[in-house]
Amino acid sequence: MKVGIVGYGSIGQRHAANAFLLGHNVLVYDPASRRDVNFERNIYEICDAVVIATPTWVHIAGIRACAERGRHMLVEKPIAKNMASLREMLDWAAAKNLTVMMGNNLRFHPCVQSAKTRIDEGHFGKPLWASFTCATLTAKQLYISDGVILNTGAHEVDLALHLLGPAKVISANAHMVFGGDETGCDIISDFVLQHESGCRSTFHLDYVTRTEIREFRVIGDEGDLHVDLPARTLVARTADPKLPDVTHTYRFDGLGSYDDDYRDEMAAFFDRIKGRSRPGATGEDGFATLDILLEVRSKAGIAPR
């Protein structure tokens, strides 16, 4: 398959390498280097599938170009910034039976997959509450320009919806910093979601913590689990129904690295194109996540942009 990569920053380079390792013919367009082709439109015209790894504000243009030409697409998170435009493009892609995935490698993290199975199978009873934390210092201008809610939140909120089901925003706040042009950027945010299942999730996101913390906890009425994503570790506890003061602890240390998760994500994209059912965040998952993130920004008092 001929695969186009639009945008050749660190994530575009990663996707290009993985597509190549999976045996596909890879072509790259990047405005800075004009690598492989001279014009972005060439990618959409000659490739069967496209990875959109451009800044978020131009994702819709890339999705539109793919939909117009009947190209399958993997769109990096956050999938877009505008709900109405995204809805139009997703409907157009669906009408043409195109595969649309949102890039979220954490869905392929072995601890996330184990957590999903354990929750779905009721190992911990009914989920009561959950917490998601992603706190890390960053100086990447792309992350800062999107803000911590849209950029980091696209991962954490997608995970919460994936694990615990649909939700609505209960409350949100954010700490802003302002540049010389008075353009604000959220670098800290805390918010709460209420899931349709009755479970409530709390979130803390920030770009100021010097020691990385990326974890989530899910507490049920019969046990709980804790996942440390960088350490690739899951610890699950279940109450013994016959011995009220006893809990059983299970530890899962995941093998591999984030590199493996990204490679599995790319393989799942190609499998979906071929009609095989594989995990991964769909375009509709991206839409649901964006709906939550924009509501968080609104409740936190952040003006649309």
PyMOL commands that set and color helices and strands:
alter all, ss='L'
color gray80, all
select helices_A, chain A and resi 10-21+40-46+56-69+83-95+105-108+110-120+141-146+148-164+258-273+283-299
alter helices_A, ss='H'
color red, helices_A
select strands_A, chain A and resi 2-6+25-29+49-52+72-76+100-103+127-135+167-178+184-195+200-206+213-220+223-228+233-239+247-253+281-282
alter strands_A, ss='S'
color yellow, strands_A
deselect
rebuild
show_as cartoon
